[in-house]
Amino acid sequence: MTIPTDLTDAQPVPNMATSPRFLIGIVGAVAFAHLLNDLIQAVLPAIYPMLKTKFALSFTQIGLVALVYQFTASLLQPWIGFYTDKHPKPYLLPCGMFVTLIGIGLLATAGSFAMLLVASAVIGVGSATFHPEASRVARLASGGRFALLLPYVDLGWTTVFSIAIGFIMSSAFAALVVYAQELVPGRVGLVSGLMFGLMFGIGGIGAAGLGLLADVQGIIWVYKLCAVLPLLGLITALLPDMKRLGAAGQG
């Protein structure tokens, strides 16, 4: 590729879909939107103690609130990702945040346990709308630097939770998303939706189960159990090396 020396030889400015450069402005905007989205959604788990006191809920009921939120998000995200792979819809980013805001409004005015579940479901819909398209847009702007991309876009998750543990856990999940995207080329939205969906779905089921255990065994017992669960991440050491597989395929 030659460098243009005059206006007649100049090439058109590369767009997001063709540029090999890391478009920091676009990635930064998606990261900031992700931060805001996660900050809004973090309101729900942050007020669990208040909800438990105000509505006299058991830990099992709190777990059900988390289950509805997480499960709604998990069911919708793969389908939204599958659709946006074929029909890109960047405006789903602000739409998802707006739906989440509606859910927060319903949460603030809820007068019963049933309305808490409805509000949680709406927040889940907002999350499901946001994440697959955010991953697709950010990947387009990454210039091929996918391993750097998703931890950067996932800045919101890290900021909302503790800096050290949150950084390690969010970076690990981002790496898994990139790994899965490399396994299924051309299906960024679908793969992102499946990965986020599985995370939310398993998290929701786990929240309901841990709530039940907290009612039976006590919350301290559950804390001790959760303290060792991150060790399950060691299983990822068994994943095959994509570079070696690629080299073997070319050979």
Secondary structure, 3 states (H helix, E strand, C coil): CCCCCCHHHCCCCCCCCCCCCCCHHHHHHHHHHHHHHHHHHCHHHHCHHHHHHHCCCCHHHHHHHHHHHHHHHHHHHHHHHHHHHHCCCCCHHHHHHHHHHHHHHHHHHCCCHHHHHHHHHHHHHHHHHHHHHHHHHHHHCCCCCHHHHHHHHCHHHHHHCCHHHHHHHHHHHHHHHHHHHHHCCCCHHHHHHHHHHHHHHHHHHHHHHHHHHHHHHCHHHHHHHHHHHHHHHHHHHHCCCHHHHHHHHHC
